């Protein structure tokens, strides 16, 4: 009896210890990144830090790799992404470290914590951050659809695309991962120029006027997590590269070492070719048009042959002209020097060997060529500036003019 009583006390003590141990185990916190997507969430479940690198499908340790030659693009201070996880949409994360790093930590921006929306099937991240980027879950297709905008204006960067031009998407199978592996959602067209001028901007447009190369788009990720873009019907058929910062981009004069201008474009087939319009800091314009289809493929660099900037359209405040073969040497002298035959004041009149023409420069954009402006002069051809509105009667009376070019 006495032995039985001792054994009962031992079992009772063990039971108490087991109960206490079980309670302690039950009270321990579970990892927040294992919460079921069907439960209720708040932005407090989002990690304070995300870890960003390139996808394992390409090469690690950089923001992204571009093209087959493995061109590295590193993170820069202030780079920001839009993050979507669970039912929290478009939370902003920012890189606050030094520029030129590879694998980085992105910090949650508490001023842009995201909004509550539909619960997504997976986490998604989009570079760059844009407050208008949205993700919707399509029940029928069972996919998360990203709605975003490919920029219609990009900023020049030496030997690469400019800040925020290259759209990237990170996607994983489940919610709750704090590691981002980005994949490019752009292809890259490189315009090469050389010449004796400074570029202000370059506009690229689809010759067919239909192919969309910027603006609104939707992106879904395929079974390999590759972003697949579809351009919206109201997207743009043109995109402009702004080169005006710091006084423009001075072109190389070496044909074998031209200056590169990068466009980050959605993966599309541009039917019928492209039109390139280059404007320099003086307002002179060079245009070039191709006739073959241009197929932009994701993560592929497509360089064009080097083009020489030789302006073929005068600035808005200039007229170009040539004279007949037997004309007197020097500039044209207008018949009546007492009357200005234009609605703007002439500030210079000279021969420009770079275009092989005489130039009349005005103090403002030219709108009107008045009556008898070139009356009885030795003018043979004339190229008029964009923006000209009126040529009055008899402006070229009693001349041997053969060609008038109006942009």
C-alpha positions as a Markdown table, in Angstrom:
| # | Residue | x | y | z |
|---|---|---|---|---|
| 1 | Unk | 0.0 | 0.0 | 0.0 |
| 2 | Unk | 2.8 | 2.3 | 1.0 |
| 3 | Unk | 4.5 | 1.7 | -2.4 |
| 4 | Unk | 1.3 | 2.3 | -4.3 |
| 5 | Unk | 0.9 | 5.7 | -2.6 |
| 6 | Unk | 4.4 | 6.7 | -3.5 |
| 7 | Unk | 3.9 | 5.8 | -7.2 |
| 8 | Unk | 0.7 | 7.8 | -7.3 |
| 9 | Unk | 2.5 | 10.9 | -6.0 |
| 10 | Unk | 5.2 | 10.5 | -8.6 |
| 11 | Unk | 2.7 | 10.2 | -11.4 |
| 12 | Unk | 0.9 | 13.3 | -10.1 |
| 13 | Unk | 4.1 | 15.3 | -10.0 |
| 14 | Unk | 5.0 | 14.2 | -13.6 |
| 15 | Unk | 1.5 | 15.2 | -14.7 |
| 16 | Unk | 1.9 | 18.7 | -13.3 |
| 17 | Unk | 5.2 | 19.1 | -15.1 |
| 18 | Unk | 3.7 | 17.9 | -18.3 |
| 19 | Unk | 0.9 | 20.3 | -18.0 |
| 20 | Unk | 3.2 | 23.3 | -17.3 |
| 21 | Unk | 5.5 | 22.3 | -20.2 |
| 22 | Unk | 2.6 | 22.0 | -22.5 |
| 23 | Unk | 1.2 | 25.4 | -21.6 |
| 24 | Unk | 4.6 | 27.0 | -22.2 |
| 25 | Unk | 4.9 | 25.4 | -25.6 |
| 26 | Unk | 1.4 | 26.6 | -26.5 |
| 27 | Unk | 2.1 | 30.2 | -25.5 |
| 28 | Unk | 5.2 | 30.6 | -27.8 |
| 29 | Unk | 4.8 | 32.9 | -30.7 |
| 30 | Unk | 4.5 | 31.4 | -34.2 |
| 31 | Unk | 6.3 | 33.0 | -37.2 |
| 32 | Unk | 4.1 | 35.6 | -38.8 |
| 33 | Unk | 5.2 | 34.6 | -42.3 |
| 34 | Unk | 3.3 | 31.3 | -41.9 |
| 35 | Unk | -0.2 | 32.9 | -41.5 |
| 36 | Unk | -2.8 | 31.5 | -43.8 |
| 37 | Unk | -3.8 | 33.8 | -46.7 |
| 38 | Unk | -7.5 | 33.2 | -45.7 |
| 39 | Unk | -7.1 | 35.0 | -42.4 |
| 40 | Unk | -7.5 | 38.7 | -41.6 |
| 41 | Unk | -4.3 | 40.8 | -41.9 |
| 42 | Unk | -2.9 | 44.3 | -41.2 |
| 43 | Unk | 0.2 | 46.0 | -42.3 |
| 44 | Unk | 1.9 | 45.0 | -39.1 |
| 45 | Unk | 2.5 | 41.5 | -40.5 |
| 46 | Unk | 4.7 | 43.0 | -43.2 |
| 47 | Unk | 8.4 | 42.7 | -42.4 |
| 48 | Unk | 10.3 | 45.9 | -41.6 |
| 49 | Unk | 13.1 | 44.8 | -43.9 |
| 50 | Unk | 13.1 | 43.0 | -47.3 |
| 51 | Unk | 16.2 | 41.5 | -48.9 |
| 52 | Unk | 16.5 | 42.2 | -52.6 |
| 53 | Unk | 18.7 | 40.5 | -55.2 |
| 54 | Unk | 18.4 | 39.3 | -58.7 |
| 55 | Unk | 16.6 | 36.1 | -59.6 |
| 56 | Unk | 18.4 | 32.8 | -59.3 |
| 57 | Unk | 17.5 | 32.2 | -62.9 |
| 58 | Unk | 20.1 | 34.7 | -64.0 |
| 59 | Unk | 23.1 | 35.8 | -61.8 |
| 60 | Unk | 23.1 | 36.8 | -58.1 |
| 61 | Unk | 24.5 | 39.7 | -56.2 |
| 62 | Unk | 23.2 | 42.7 | -58.1 |
| 63 | Unk | 19.9 | 44.6 | -58.7 |
| 64 | Unk | 19.6 | 43.1 | -62.1 |
| 65 | Unk | 21.5 | 41.6 | -65.0 |
| 66 | Unk | 20.7 | 42.9 | -68.5 |
| 67 | Unk | 21.4 | 41.0 | -71.7 |
| 68 | Unk | 23.4 | 37.9 | -72.6 |
| 69 | Unk | 26.7 | 39.6 | -71.7 |
| 70 | Unk | 25.6 | 40.0 | -68.1 |
| 71 | Unk | 25.6 | 43.8 | -67.8 |
| 72 | Unk | 25.2 | 44.6 | -64.1 |
| 73 | Unk | 22.9 | 47.3 | -62.7 |
| 74 | Unk | 23.4 | 48.1 | -59.1 |
| 75 | Unk | 21.1 | 49.5 | -56.4 |
| 76 | Unk | 21.2 | 53.3 | -55.9 |
| 77 | Unk | 20.3 | 55.3 | -52.8 |
| 78 | Unk | 16.6 | 56.1 | -52.8 |
| 79 | Unk | 15.5 | 53.2 | -55.1 |
| 80 | Unk | 12.1 | 52.2 | -54.0 |
| 81 | Unk | 9.6 | 49.3 | -54.7 |
| 82 | Unk | 5.9 | 48.6 | -54.5 |
| 83 | Unk | 5.3 | 45.5 | -52.3 |
| 84 | Unk | 2.1 | 43.4 | -52.3 |
| 85 | Unk | 1.5 | 40.6 | -49.7 |
| 86 | Unk | -1.5 | 39.0 | -48.1 |
| 87 | Unk | -4.2 | 41.7 | -48.3 |
| 88 | Unk | -1.8 | 44.6 | -48.0 |
| 89 | Unk | -1.3 | 46.4 | -51.3 |
| 90 | Unk | 1.4 | 48.7 | -52.5 |
| 91 | Unk | 3.5 | 49.2 | -49.4 |
| 92 | Unk | 6.6 | 51.2 | -50.1 |
| 93 | Unk | 10.1 | 49.9 | -49.3 |
| 94 | Unk | 13.2 | 52.1 | -49.8 |
| 95 | Unk | 16.9 | 51.4 | -50.1 |
| 96 | Unk | 18.7 | 53.8 | -47.8 |
| 97 | Unk | 22.2 | 52.6 | -48.1 |
| 98 | Unk | 25.1 | 53.8 | -50.3 |
| 99 | Unk | 24.8 | 53.6 | -54.1 |
| 100 | Unk | 26.5 | 50.9 | -56.1 |
| 101 | Unk | 25.5 | 47.9 | -53.9 |
| 102 | Unk | 24.3 | 44.5 | -55.0 |
| 103 | Unk | 22.3 | 42.5 | -52.4 |
| 104 | Unk | 20.6 | 45.1 | -50.3 |
| 105 | Unk | 18.1 | 45.6 | -47.4 |
| 106 | Unk | 14.9 | 47.6 | -48.3 |
| 107 | Unk | 13.3 | 49.4 | -45.4 |
| 108 | Unk | 9.5 | 49.8 | -45.0 |
| 109 | Unk | 8.4 | 53.4 | -45.4 |
| 110 | Unk | 5.9 | 54.0 | -42.6 |
| 111 | Unk | 4.5 | 57.0 | -44.4 |
| 112 | Unk | 3.5 | 54.7 | -47.3 |
| 113 | Unk | 2.3 | 51.5 | -45.4 |
| 114 | Unk | 0.0 | 50.3 | -48.2 |
| 115 | Unk | -3.7 | 49.8 | -48.3 |
| 116 | Unk | -6.0 | 46.9 | -47.5 |
| 117 | Unk | -7.4 | 45.1 | -50.6 |
| 118 | Unk | -8.2 | 41.7 | -51.9 |
| 119 | Unk | -6.1 | 38.8 | -50.6 |
| 120 | Unk | -3.5 | 37.8 | -53.2 |
| 121 | Unk | -2.4 | 34.3 | -54.0 |
| 122 | Unk | 1.3 | 35.2 | -53.7 |
| 123 | Unk | 3.5 | 38.1 | -52.8 |
| 124 | Unk | 4.6 | 40.5 | -55.6 |
| 125 | Unk | 7.0 | 43.3 | -55.8 |
| 126 | Unk | 7.4 | 45.9 | -58.5 |
| 127 | Unk | 10.3 | 48.2 | -59.2 |
| 128 | Unk | 10.1 | 51.2 | -59.3 |
| 129 | Unk | 7.6 | 52.3 | -56.6 |
| 130 | Unk | 4.6 | 54.0 | -58.0 |
| 131 | Unk | 1.6 | 54.9 | -55.9 |
| 132 | Unk | -0.7 | 54.1 | -58.9 |
| 133 | Unk | 0.5 | 50.5 | -59.3 |
| 134 | Unk | -2.3 | 48.1 | -58.5 |
| 135 | Unk | -2.6 | 44.3 | -58.3 |
| 136 | Unk | -6.0 | 42.5 | -58.7 |
| 137 | Unk | -6.7 | 38.8 | -58.2 |
| 138 | Unk | -8.6 | 37.3 | -61.1 |
| 139 | Unk | -10.8 | 34.4 | -59.8 |
| 140 | Unk | -11.4 | 32.9 | -63.2 |
| 141 | Unk | -7.8 | 32.9 | -64.4 |
| 142 | Unk | -6.5 | 32.3 | -60.8 |
| 143 | Unk | -3.7 | 34.8 | -61.4 |
| 144 | Unk | -2.6 | 38.1 | -59.8 |
| 145 | Unk | -2.7 | 40.9 | -62.4 |
| 146 | Unk | -0.4 | 43.9 | -62.1 |
| 147 | Unk | -1.6 | 47.2 | -63.5 |
| 148 | Unk | 1.2 | 49.7 | -64.0 |
| 149 | Unk | 2.6 | 52.2 | -66.5 |
| 150 | Unk | 5.7 | 52.0 | -68.6 |
| 151 | Unk | 7.1 | 55.6 | -68.5 |
| 152 | Unk | 6.5 | 57.8 | -71.5 |
| 153 | Unk | 9.4 | 60.0 | -70.5 |
| 154 | Unk | 12.8 | 58.5 | -69.4 |
| 155 | Unk | 15.9 | 60.2 | -68.2 |
| 156 | Unk | 19.3 | 59.8 | -69.8 |
| 157 | Unk | 22.0 | 57.8 | -68.0 |
| 158 | Unk | 25.5 | 57.2 | -69.4 |
| 159 | Unk | 25.8 | 53.7 | -71.0 |
| 160 | Unk | 22.5 | 52.5 | -69.4 |
| 161 | Unk | 18.8 | 53.2 | -68.9 |
| 162 | Unk | 17.9 | 56.1 | -66.5 |
| 163 | Unk | 16.5 | 55.8 | -63.0 |
| 164 | Unk | 13.1 | 54.2 | -62.7 |
| 165 | Unk | 13.0 | 53.4 | -66.4 |
| 166 | Unk | 13.5 | 49.6 | -66.1 |
| 167 | Unk | 10.4 | 47.8 | -64.7 |
| 168 | Unk | 11.1 | 44.7 | -62.7 |
| 169 | Unk | 8.8 | 42.2 | -61.0 |
| 170 | Unk | 9.5 | 39.8 | -58.2 |
| 171 | Unk | 7.0 | 37.0 | -57.5 |
| 172 | Unk | 7.0 | 33.8 | -55.4 |
| 173 | Unk | 4.6 | 30.9 | -54.9 |
| 174 | Unk | 3.4 | 31.9 | -51.5 |
| 175 | Unk | 2.9 | 35.0 | -49.3 |
| 176 | Unk | 5.2 | 35.8 | -46.5 |
| 177 | Unk | 8.7 | 35.6 | -48.1 |
| 178 | Unk | 11.0 | 38.5 | -47.2 |
| 179 | Unk | 13.5 | 37.7 | -50.1 |
| 180 | Unk | 12.9 | 39.4 | -53.5 |
| 181 | Unk | 14.3 | 37.9 | -56.7 |
| 182 | Unk | 13.6 | 40.4 | -59.5 |
| 183 | Unk | 13.1 | 39.7 | -63.2 |
| 184 | Unk | 13.2 | 42.4 | -65.9 |
| 185 | Unk | 9.9 | 43.3 | -67.6 |
| 186 | Unk | 11.7 | 45.3 | -70.3 |
| 187 | Unk | 13.8 | 44.9 | -73.4 |
| 188 | Unk | 16.4 | 47.5 | -74.4 |
| 189 | Unk | 16.9 | 49.5 | -77.6 |
| 190 | Unk | 20.1 | 51.4 | -77.8 |
| 191 | Unk | 20.4 | 54.4 | -80.2 |
| 192 | Unk | 24.0 | 55.3 | -81.1 |
| 193 | Unk | 24.8 | 58.8 | -82.2 |
| 194 | Unk | 27.9 | 60.8 | -83.1 |
| 195 | Unk | 28.4 | 64.4 | -84.4 |
| 196 | Unk | 29.3 | 67.9 | -83.4 |
| 197 | Unk | 26.4 | 68.9 | -81.2 |
| 198 | Unk | 24.8 | 68.5 | -77.8 |
| 199 | Unk | 21.6 | 66.5 | -77.5 |
| 200 | Unk | 18.5 | 67.8 | -75.6 |
| 201 | Unk | 16.1 | 64.9 | -76.2 |
| 202 | Unk | 15.3 | 61.9 | -78.4 |
| 203 | Unk | 11.8 | 60.8 | -79.2 |
| 204 | Unk | 11.2 | 57.3 | -80.4 |
| 205 | Unk | 7.9 | 56.4 | -82.1 |
| 206 | Unk | 6.2 | 53.5 | -83.9 |
| 207 | Unk | 6.0 | 54.2 | -87.6 |
| 208 | Unk | 2.7 | 52.3 | -87.9 |
| 209 | Unk | 1.1 | 54.6 | -85.3 |
| 210 | Unk | -0.4 | 51.5 | -83.6 |
| 211 | Unk | 2.4 | 49.6 | -81.8 |
| 212 | Unk | 2.4 | 50.5 | -78.1 |
| 213 | Unk | 5.8 | 51.2 | -76.6 |
| 214 | Unk | 5.0 | 53.1 | -73.4 |
| 215 | Unk | 2.1 | 53.8 | -71.1 |
| 216 | Unk | -0.5 | 51.6 | -69.4 |
| 217 | Unk | 0.0 | 47.9 | -69.3 |
| 218 | Unk | -0.9 | 44.7 | -67.4 |
| 219 | Unk | 1.6 | 42.1 | -66.2 |
| 220 | Unk | 1.2 | 38.5 | -65.1 |
| 221 | Unk | 3.9 | 36.1 | -64.2 |
| 222 | Unk | 4.1 | 32.7 | -66.0 |
| 223 | Unk | 4.8 | 29.3 | -64.5 |
| 224 | Unk | 8.5 | 30.3 | -64.3 |
| 225 | Unk | 7.8 | 33.6 | -62.6 |
| 226 | Unk | 8.7 | 35.5 | -65.7 |
| 227 | Unk | 6.7 | 38.8 | -66.2 |
| 228 | Unk | 4.5 | 38.8 | -69.3 |
| 229 | Unk | 3.3 | 42.3 | -70.3 |
| 230 | Unk | 0.2 | 43.2 | -72.3 |
| 231 | Unk | -0.1 | 46.9 | -73.4 |
| 232 | Unk | -3.4 | 48.6 | -73.0 |
| 233 | Unk | -5.4 | 50.0 | -76.0 |
| 234 | Unk | -4.8 | 53.5 | -74.8 |
| 235 | Unk | -1.1 | 53.1 | -74.3 |
| 236 | Unk | 1.4 | 55.4 | -76.1 |
| 237 | Unk | 3.1 | 54.8 | -79.5 |
| 238 | Unk | 6.0 | 57.0 | -78.5 |
| 239 | Unk | 8.5 | 57.6 | -75.7 |
| 240 | Unk | 10.9 | 60.4 | -75.1 |
| 241 | Unk | 14.4 | 60.3 | -73.6 |
| 242 | Unk | 15.2 | 63.5 | -71.7 |
| 243 | Unk | 18.9 | 64.4 | -72.0 |
| 244 | Unk | 18.6 | 68.1 | -70.9 |
| 245 | Unk | 20.0 | 67.7 | -67.3 |
| 246 | Unk | 23.4 | 69.4 | -66.9 |
| 247 | Unk | 23.1 | 71.2 | -70.2 |
| 248 | Unk | 22.5 | 68.2 | -72.4 |
| 249 | Unk | 24.6 | 65.3 | -73.7 |
| 250 | Unk | 27.6 | 66.2 | -75.8 |
| 251 | Unk | 28.0 | 63.7 | -78.6 |
| 252 | Unk | 31.1 | 61.8 | -79.4 |
| 253 | Unk | 32.6 | 62.9 | -82.7 |
| 254 | Unk | 34.1 | 59.4 | -83.3 |
| 255 | Unk | 31.9 | 57.1 | -85.4 |
| 256 | Unk | 33.7 | 54.1 | -84.0 |
| 257 | Unk | 32.9 | 55.2 | -80.4 |
| 258 | Unk | 29.5 | 56.8 | -80.6 |
| 259 | Unk | 27.4 | 58.0 | -77.6 |
| 260 | Unk | 24.8 | 55.5 | -76.5 |
| 261 | Unk | 21.2 | 56.3 | -75.6 |
| 262 | Unk | 19.2 | 53.6 | -73.9 |
| 263 | Unk | 15.5 | 53.1 | -74.0 |
| 264 | Unk | 13.8 | 50.5 | -71.7 |
| 265 | Unk | 10.7 | 49.3 | -73.5 |
| 266 | Unk | 8.0 | 46.7 | -73.0 |
| 267 | Unk | 8.5 | 43.5 | -74.9 |
| 268 | Unk | 6.6 | 44.3 | -78.1 |
| 269 | Unk | 7.0 | 43.9 | -81.9 |
| 270 | Unk | 7.0 | 47.4 | -83.4 |
| 271 | Unk | 5.5 | 46.9 | -86.9 |
| 272 | Unk | 6.9 | 48.8 | -89.8 |
| 273 | Unk | 9.9 | 50.2 | -88.0 |
| 274 | Unk | 10.6 | 53.2 | -85.8 |
| 275 | Unk | 11.0 | 56.9 | -86.2 |
| 276 | Unk | 13.8 | 58.6 | -84.3 |
| 277 | Unk | 13.7 | 62.4 | -83.7 |
| 278 | Unk | 16.8 | 63.9 | -82.1 |
| 279 | Unk | 16.7 | 67.6 | -81.0 |
| 280 | Unk | 19.9 | 69.4 | -79.9 |
| 281 | Unk | 20.2 | 72.2 | -77.4 |
| 282 | Unk | 20.0 | 74.8 | -80.2 |
| 283 | Unk | 16.6 | 73.3 | -81.3 |
| 284 | Unk | 18.0 | 71.8 | -84.5 |
| 285 | Unk | 16.5 | 68.4 | -85.4 |
| 286 | Unk | 17.8 | 65.1 | -86.9 |
| 287 | Unk | 15.3 | 62.5 | -88.0 |
| 288 | Unk | 15.8 | 58.9 | -89.0 |
| 289 | Unk | 13.2 | 56.3 | -89.9 |
| 290 | Unk | 13.6 | 52.6 | -90.4 |
| 291 | Unk | 11.3 | 50.3 | -92.4 |
| 292 | Unk | 11.8 | 46.8 | -90.8 |
| 293 | Unk | 9.9 | 45.5 | -87.8 |
| 294 | Unk | 11.7 | 46.0 | -84.5 |
| 295 | Unk | 11.1 | 43.2 | -82.1 |
| 296 | Unk | 11.8 | 44.1 | -78.5 |
| 297 | Unk | 12.3 | 41.0 | -76.3 |
| 298 | Unk | 12.5 | 40.8 | -72.6 |
| 299 | Unk | 16.0 | 41.2 | -71.1 |
| 300 | Unk | 17.6 | 41.5 | -74.5 |
| 301 | Unk | 19.8 | 44.5 | -75.6 |
| 302 | Unk | 19.2 | 45.6 | -79.2 |
| 303 | Unk | 21.8 | 48.1 | -80.4 |
| 304 | Unk | 21.3 | 50.1 | -83.6 |
| 305 | Unk | 24.1 | 51.0 | -86.1 |
| 306 | Unk | 25.8 | 54.4 | -85.3 |
| 307 | Unk | 24.0 | 57.4 | -86.8 |
| 308 | Unk | 25.5 | 60.8 | -87.5 |
| 309 | Unk | 23.6 | 63.8 | -86.2 |
| 310 | Unk | 23.2 | 66.0 | -89.2 |
| 311 | Unk | 20.3 | 68.3 | -88.6 |
| 312 | Unk | 17.7 | 68.2 | -91.4 |
| 313 | Unk | 15.1 | 70.5 | -89.7 |
| 314 | Unk | 16.0 | 74.0 | -88.5 |
| 315 | Unk | 15.3 | 75.2 | -85.0 |
| 316 | Unk | 12.0 | 77.1 | -84.5 |
| 317 | Unk | 13.9 | 80.4 | -84.6 |
| 318 | Unk | 15.9 | 79.7 | -87.8 |
| 319 | Unk | 15.5 | 79.5 | -91.6 |
| 320 | Unk | 17.9 | 77.6 | -93.8 |
| 321 | Unk | 18.4 | 78.5 | -97.5 |
| 322 | Unk | 20.6 | 78.0 | -100.5 |
| 323 | Unk | 21.2 | 80.3 | -103.5 |
| 324 | Unk | 21.2 | 79.8 | -107.3 |
| 325 | Unk | 24.6 | 78.9 | -108.8 |
| 326 | Unk | 25.3 | 82.2 | -110.4 |
| 327 | Unk | 24.3 | 84.3 | -107.3 |
| 328 | Unk | 26.7 | 86.9 | -105.9 |
| 329 | Unk | 29.0 | 85.7 | -103.2 |
| 330 | Unk | 27.7 | 86.2 | -99.6 |
| 331 | Unk | 24.4 | 86.2 | -97.9 |
| 332 | Unk | 21.2 | 87.4 | -99.6 |
| 333 | Unk | 20.5 | 91.1 | -99.3 |
| 334 | Unk | 16.8 | 91.7 | -98.9 |
| 335 | Unk | 15.3 | 94.2 | -101.3 |
| 336 | Unk | 14.1 | 96.7 | -98.6 |
| 337 | Unk | 16.5 | 96.8 | -95.6 |
| 338 | Unk | 14.3 | 99.4 | -93.9 |
| 339 | Unk | 11.5 | 96.9 | -93.4 |
| 340 | Unk | 11.8 | 93.7 | -91.4 |
| 341 | Unk | 10.1 | 91.0 | -93.7 |
| 342 | Unk | 9.4 | 88.7 | -90.7 |
| 343 | Unk | 7.5 | 88.9 | -87.5 |
| 344 | Unk | 10.7 | 88.2 | -85.4 |
| 345 | Unk | 13.9 | 90.2 | -85.3 |
| 346 | Unk | 16.9 | 88.9 | -87.2 |
| 347 | Unk | 19.8 | 88.5 | -84.7 |
| 348 | Unk | 22.3 | 86.6 | -87.0 |
| 349 | Unk | 22.8 | 85.8 | -90.7 |
| 350 | Unk | 25.6 | 83.4 | -91.6 |
| 351 | Unk | 26.8 | 80.4 | -93.6 |
| 352 | Unk | 26.7 | 77.1 | -91.6 |
| 353 | Unk | 29.2 | 74.6 | -93.1 |
| 354 | Unk | 27.8 | 71.7 | -90.9 |
| 355 | Unk | 24.5 | 71.8 | -92.9 |
| 356 | Unk | 25.9 | 73.4 | -96.0 |
| 357 | Unk | 23.3 | 76.2 | -96.0 |
| 358 | Unk | 22.9 | 79.9 | -95.1 |
| 359 | Unk | 21.1 | 80.5 | -91.8 |
| 360 | Unk | 18.9 | 83.4 | -90.7 |
| 361 | Unk | 18.5 | 83.3 | -86.9 |
| 362 | Unk | 15.7 | 85.2 | -85.1 |
| 363 | Unk | 15.3 | 86.4 | -81.5 |
| 364 | Unk | 12.2 | 84.1 | -81.0 |
| 365 | Unk | 10.3 | 81.4 | -82.9 |
| 366 | Unk | 9.2 | 82.5 | -86.3 |
| 367 | Unk | 5.5 | 82.5 | -87.1 |
| 368 | Unk | 5.1 | 84.7 | -90.2 |
| 369 | Unk | 7.0 | 85.4 | -93.4 |
| 370 | Unk | 5.6 | 88.7 | -94.7 |
| 371 | Unk | 4.7 | 89.7 | -98.3 |
| 372 | Unk | 7.7 | 90.1 | -100.6 |
| 373 | Unk | 10.1 | 88.9 | -97.9 |
| 374 | Unk | 12.4 | 87.2 | -100.5 |
| 375 | Unk | 11.1 | 89.2 | -103.5 |
| 376 | Unk | 13.6 | 89.2 | -106.4 |
| 377 | Unk | 16.4 | 87.5 | -104.5 |
| 378 | Unk | 18.8 | 84.7 | -105.5 |
| 379 | Unk | 17.2 | 82.2 | -103.3 |
| 380 | Unk | 17.0 | 78.6 | -104.7 |
| 381 | Unk | 15.8 | 76.4 | -101.8 |
| 382 | Unk | 14.5 | 77.2 | -98.3 |
| 383 | Unk | 13.8 | 75.0 | -95.2 |
| 384 | Unk | 11.3 | 76.5 | -92.8 |
| 385 | Unk | 11.0 | 75.9 | -89.1 |
| 386 | Unk | 8.4 | 73.9 | -87.3 |
| 387 | Unk | 5.7 | 76.2 | -85.9 |
| 388 | Unk | 5.6 | 78.6 | -88.9 |
| 389 | Unk | 2.0 | 79.6 | -89.5 |
| 390 | Unk | 1.8 | 82.2 | -92.3 |
| 391 | Unk | 3.5 | 82.9 | -95.7 |
| 392 | Unk | 2.1 | 86.0 | -97.1 |
| 393 | Unk | 1.4 | 86.7 | -100.7 |
| 394 | Unk | 4.4 | 87.3 | -103.0 |
| 395 | Unk | 6.9 | 86.3 | -100.4 |
| 396 | Unk | 9.0 | 84.5 | -103.1 |
| 397 | Unk | 7.9 | 86.6 | -106.1 |
| 398 | Unk | 10.4 | 87.0 | -109.0 |
| 399 | Unk | 12.9 | 84.4 | -107.7 |
| 400 | Unk | 14.2 | 81.1 | -109.1 |
| 401 | Unk | 13.1 | 79.1 | -106.0 |
| 402 | Unk | 12.8 | 75.4 | -106.6 |
| 403 | Unk | 12.0 | 73.9 | -103.2 |
| 404 | Unk | 10.2 | 75.0 | -100.0 |
| 405 | Unk | 10.5 | 72.5 | -97.2 |
| 406 | Unk | 7.9 | 72.7 | -94.4 |
| 407 | Unk | 8.3 | 70.2 | -91.5 |
